Amino acid sequence: MSAAERSIASLDYLRLMNLINNNVGHATIPAENLHQLYVLLNTAHKVKSDEIPANVVTMNSELTIRFVVSGKTKTVRIVYPAEANATNASEGNQDDIPVYSPLALSLLGLHEHDMCYSRKEDAIAEEPVVIDKILFQPEAHRNFNL
């Protein structure tokens, strides 16, 4: 699925553009990942946060994904980088993935049951990934503060 076919909640768009602006030039975030997020945000269909369908992956969505080749499933939540660091450090939770990660960039804005291709952090080749189920989406629960 191309970035143009993705949907981004308007509040996510504003928050992520602000995040990009604040992180340009920081050595801890690869410039390529920042650029990919910028392109995704500017080519995706923007939807009012209170109107985005419940089957779209937004920030802080919790979803079950399946790696097609291995058949393994994993529950992940797409979070802002500071949240991933805080959660992973305090709880040892490896399922919170920062929005700049290749996997999060592949999933953000897609719909339940869509397939994308993502490079795993420790691999060179891309692997097909299917969104099996969106378990929680903040906008569907009218939670616009996450």
Buried (B, 14 or more C-beta within 10 A) or exposed (E): EEBEEBBBBBBBBBBBBEBBEEBEEEEEBEEEBBEBBBEBBEBBEBBEBEEBBEBBBBBBBBBBBBBEEEEEEBEBBBBBBEBBEEBBEEEEEEBBBBBBBBBBBBBBBBBBEBBBEBBBEEEEEEBEBBBBBBEBBBBBEEEEEB
